[in-house]
Structures are given as structure tokens and as C-alpha cells.
């Protein structure tokens, strides 16, 4: 087993074996991230590919300030967002000021949902909701960060998150497969 | 509020260690794209590079040469004809009759390569025109989309209030938006004739990998009947080969809509075997090798067309560098046989051919 430090220094030198080791270590995990951002596997693979190319081409810029895992994940997430950049304005152009609908008051039965099912309902969300839900709830960015990443206001980010949760809630309530 | 956090937790927990293997081809693409610090992009000592290099220079000169005469034409929309000129002699005629420009000869012979690079000599006149059209289209599309959305929002509000009363202006908007849907307005109540009031839509067509499950759904409607016999709004399927699913959805007014969702199944985990490689040490496709996930007992044999074995290996990470017995193998087609045990513990044999390009 090559250590993480060896992988990084090998990749900086352009060593093929280190590059393969890095890919083998992180590709499945990062594809698991990518796939939440896209409806289709093909798009997710394109983003993964582009993300890894960026990682290899800029690995010399990695400073041991945060975790390597986190650095990689950030590049992958940003690459995925880039696919939506040109359309982002459109997704968030409608200003949702208040949320009229109420979340139905039912308890979620956690055991009922397979990860496959949860993935499929994330993928079925409209793009705008899907991005914010992923970024806030799963990646753990805050509204300020999301606002900067997507070029939207903090309030838009908040209201979109609410909306996305209402949609998810409806989908979860409707059918527990 | 508490419940919402619960939902966040549910998803965060579910995806914490979520992994999914990408297709083997992804690594092939990455490996052949990343820059290697040891790789010199342009090596002018190689004759091929000199030819390509000079072809590019010649083509740039030719483009400059071709574009110039049109500049003087100002705003006229010139019609361009090609004249073929033999040899290296270049000819450039401009006639001003009826705003017609005759220019830009095709060059044959020695600098043929350069001429091929230029798609056409109407470069200058056509490209800006195309751009403008595209921009206009995008604008129109957005305008169209915005428009739809506004109308849709209006409709939604009325629907949620269940047979809401309409003002004349609202009714006008809805009628205008549904030219072909013909809404009937009775006693200030809107009833849809052709289309359900709540829009029913279906999952788009999907492509999945063999073994993956996929959820198909209907948006809107109150009752459903799938071709699988299920009567739920969502169905979870894992077809082993490409298949179409149909569903009949019925809305609250008893109006039906039928949807057809095609699911294409591809074998994403199948090894990716390139069909060509070029062992010239440029960092791109220098080695012929097999890209695969989760396979064991791998074995490859490559033979030339005359039947001579040029390469064998039992390690999937190794590949053929295009040499045999320390010498460069000639360009051409080579045949391979690959044996391996796949993730389902089944032995597989694949044969095919690969082209060696120098």
C-alpha cells in the first residue's frame, strides 16, 4: 500500500503509478458524489473525468492545510457545479418569497428507504433544488458559501433549500418502495 | 423544523459512505489526457512534426490571405464561388458586378494539407452570421421559457384554490397560453378540455448500467397503471436489457395521459479495450492495455497478422508498448485474445483487434 503522502508526491512528479493509486483510492467515492448532482450516469462520468484531470493537473497546488480528501471533494463538487453555471441564473431567476405549502406532519420511517431510492429522488429534483440540497445537507456548506458558489443571495439559497425539502418530503411520503 | 433536520440527517447518513464505480473508460480518458511533466509537446526533430508545423503555418498565411480581400467589401453580402487553381499559382479575382465577389482559390498539390484545414473560403462571411442567429435563438428560448413559467405559476395558484374564480384578465392569459388546449370557462370556473388541469409529466428516457436500479415516476395525476402491473406513482426497476415502460396516468377529472419511458441498459462494467494506440512517447495512448473493474485471472495474448506472438501478460496493469524483442513492431493491425474472470466469477474470453499507429 502506498501512503497518501507518497501518492501526492508521486502525482506531483507525474508518476503514473501514483496517479493510478490516487484514482483507485478515490474514484468510487467521488463518483458517488458526482452522481448526486446529475440525472444521468453519463453526465456524472463526464464531470468525474474532468474533475480528476483538474486534480492531477493542479495537485502541485495542494497545501497540507486541510484534508486531501476534502480538497479532492471540493474540486469534484466545483466541477459538477460548473456544468450548471451557464444555466444557474435561469434556475434561480424566479424569486420565491415565501413558502405557502406546509410539510405534512408524518414521521419518516428511516428503514424504508434504500440509498438507491434516496439517490433516485435526489436525481428527480429540479436542478436548482438538487444543487442546493446536495451542497447544504450532504456536503455541509452553509448558505453564505452556497450563495458565493452559485452566485445567488443567501435568502434565495435558504428559500430554495426549504422548497427542495418540501418536494423531497412529498416524494418520501408518497411512496415508500 | 425538527422534522426537516431529520430529513437532512437521513440523507447525510445514507450518502456518507456511498460509493459507485465509474466505467473503466473514465480512467482511460483521464490517463490519456493528463499532462506529464516529462513529455515534450512538440519535438521538431521528428519529420512528421515538421510537416504538421509547416502545414499550420501555411494554413495561417492562407487564411490571412483569403480574408483580406473581403474586408474591402464593406457591408455588401458577397456571394462566393470557388475557382480551382492548379499548382502553386494563386489567383484572386474580385468582380464588382451585382455585388458578387469571386475570390479565394483552392490550392492543390504541395500545400494541399493547408487547404484542407480551411473548411471553406466563406469563413469570414458565414461565421459571424451563425453566431448572431444562435444568440437570437437563445434569447427567444429564454423569453419563451420565462413566459411559460409565469403562466404556469398563475395556473398553479388557481388550481390549488380548486376551481378558483377568474378575473377576465387572468382568463385571457390562460387562454392565450393554451392556444391548443382550449380551456373552457364556465361560471368563472376553469375546466380543461384536452389537457388535465394539473400537468402530468413522466420521467425522461434513461440510460443505466446493468445491475443498477432505477426509479421511474409520473409527476401529477391521481392514479396510475404501469406496464409492469404496478399502480403506484413511482416504480423501481432493474431491467437486464433495454426496455420500454409505459404508464397510464389519470388526473382528478378522470382524464388520462399515457407515457412511454425508454430505459437503455448498457454494460458499464465491461472492460474497456481501446482499438488503437500510438507508441511515440507523447504521453497519449503510448501503451495498449485493458481497462477494467473487478476482474481476476487476467491473461492477454497479442499476435501479429502473420500469427507471431508479440506480447503476453497476466497483469492487467501492464500493457504492450509496441515493441517486440526489443525492436519496434511495424504499424498495422494486431489481434488479441483476453481471458479473465469477471465480478460474477464467470470466465470470459474476448477477442478483437488493435491498430498500431506510429
Boltz contact constraints between the chains, C-beta under 6 A:
constraints:
  - contact:
      token1: [A, 14]
      token2: [B, 36]
      max_distance: 6.0
  - contact:
      token1: [A, 14]
      token2: [B, 37]
      max_distance: 6.0
  - contact:
      token1: [A, 23]
      token2: [B, 27]
      max_distance: 6.0
  - contact:
      token1: [A, 27]
      token2: [B, 22]
      max_distance: 6.0
  - contact:
      token1: [A, 28]
      token2: [B, 19]
      max_distance: 6.0
  - contact:
      token1: [A, 28]
      token2: [B, 21]
      max_distance: 6.0
  - contact:
      token1: [A, 29]
      token2: [B, 19]
      max_distance: 6.0
  - contact:
      token1: [A, 31]
      token2: [B, 20]
      max_distance: 6.0
  - contact:
      token1: [A, 31]
      token2: [B, 22]
      max_distance: 6.0
  - contact:
      token1: [A, 32]
      token2: [B, 18]
      max_distance: 6.0
  - contact:
      token1: [A, 32]
      token2: [B, 19]
      max_distance: 6.0
  - contact:
      token1: [A, 32]
      token2: [B, 20]
      max_distance: 6.0
  - contact:
      token1: [A, 35]
      token2: [B, 20]
      max_distance: 6.0
  - contact:
      token1: [A, 45]
      token2: [B, 22]
      max_distance: 6.0
  - contact:
      token1: [A, 45]
      token2: [B, 26]
      max_distance: 6.0
  - contact:
      token1: [A, 48]
      token2: [B, 22]
      max_distance: 6.0
  - contact:
      token1: [A, 49]
      token2: [B, 26]
      max_distance: 6.0
  - contact:
      token1: [A, 49]
      token2: [B, 29]
      max_distance: 6.0
  - contact:
      token1: [A, 49]
      token2: [B, 30]
      max_distance: 6.0
  - contact:
      token1: [A, 52]
      token2: [B, 30]
      max_distance: 6.0
  - contact:
      token1: [A, 53]
      token2: [B, 30]
      max_distance: 6.0
  - contact:
      token1: [A, 53]
      token2: [B, 33]
      max_distance: 6.0
  - contact:
      token1: [A, 53]
      token2: [B, 34]
      max_distance: 6.0
  - contact:
      token1: [A, 56]
      token2: [B, 34]
      max_distance: 6.0
  - contact:
      token1: [A, 110]
      token2: [B, 10]
      max_distance: 6.0
  - contact:
      token1: [A, 115]
      token2: [B, 14]
      max_distance: 6.0
  - contact:
      token1: [A, 115]
      token2: [B, 18]
      max_distance: 6.0
  - contact:
      token1: [A, 116]
      token2: [B, 213]
      max_distance: 6.0
  - contact:
      token1: [A, 118]
      token2: [B, 14]
      max_distance: 6.0
  - contact:
      token1: [A, 120]
      token2: [B, 215]
      max_distance: 6.0
  - contact:
      token1: [A, 137]
      token2: [B, 8]
      max_distance: 6.0
  - contact:
      token1: [A, 137]
      token2: [B, 11]
      max_distance: 6.0
  - contact:
      token1: [A, 138]
      token2: [B, 11]
      max_distance: 6.0
  - contact:
      token1: [A, 138]
      token2: [B, 12]
      max_distance: 6.0
  - contact:
      token1: [A, 138]
      token2: [B, 15]
      max_distance: 6.0
  - contact:
      token1: [A, 165]
      token2: [B, 4]
      max_distance: 6.0
  - contact:
      token1: [A, 165]
      token2: [B, 7]
      max_distance: 6.0
  - contact:
      token1: [A, 174]
      token2: [B, 233]
      max_distance: 6.0
  - contact:
      token1: [A, 175]
      token2: [B, 232]
      max_distance: 6.0
  - contact:
      token1: [A, 175]
      token2: [B, 233]
      max_distance: 6.0
  - contact:
      token1: [A, 175]
      token2: [B, 234]
      max_distance: 6.0
  - contact:
      token1: [A, 177]
      token2: [B, 236]
      max_distance: 6.0
